[in-house]
Amino acid sequence: MIVPIFAIAFSAALKIRWGDREMSQKIAEPPTQPAFIIRPVKRRELEELIEVYKSGYEGLEEYAERTEEDIWDYLEWLYDGDPNGFLVAEANGELIGFVSVHSDWWDRRYQRRTAEFHELVIRKDWQGKGIGRALMMAALDYARAQGCDYASLWVGEGNWKAREWYRRLGFEEVGKGWGVWVRMVKKLRDE
């Protein structure tokens, strides 16, 4: 298993080290982009992510867990599913966002392994500053390093902003399910 060692965001590129491999991903950032790092979460930090989760879902509560107990249980489930795929963004010692990808998920619809993105949340006051894109690129790099050929996710049907954002990242809408959710898939490698 390849374990992420560290990640540092620079103004023009994100450098990630997974075991003995280094990868770079260009990030479109304004020159005033605040400094932040991306790294794997520590189990003891899950409680701090409850407030990040609640802030990130302001205005989208219909898609979110509602009670702190449910959020805590959900965060633990995300962590237990793939601790190395649960990455946080940190700025000035504060957690400001996170992404969770399970790199060994079985997609029953397509009968194949996929990197399943369960959550991408950025604190409301940090949205629109490149944090989500940096987290997503780091998680996609992690999925590729784990040998995944596809990435997939569910997004709220009425969350048009996120649906368009994922499309710009190369995800395609492939169907609906589970009530108010839209399925999106991205090919990570050429066959």
Buried (B, 14 or more C-beta within 10 A) or exposed (E): EBEBBEBBBEEEBBEBBBEEEEBEBEBEBEEEBBEBBBBBBEEEBBEBBBBBBBBBBEEEEEBBBEEEEEBBEBBEEBBEBBBBBBBBBBBEEEBBBBBBBBBBBEBEEEEEBBBBBBBBBBBBEBBEBBBBBBBBBBBBBBBBBBEBBBBBBBBBBEBEEBBEBBEEBEBEEEEEEEEBBBBBBBEBEEE
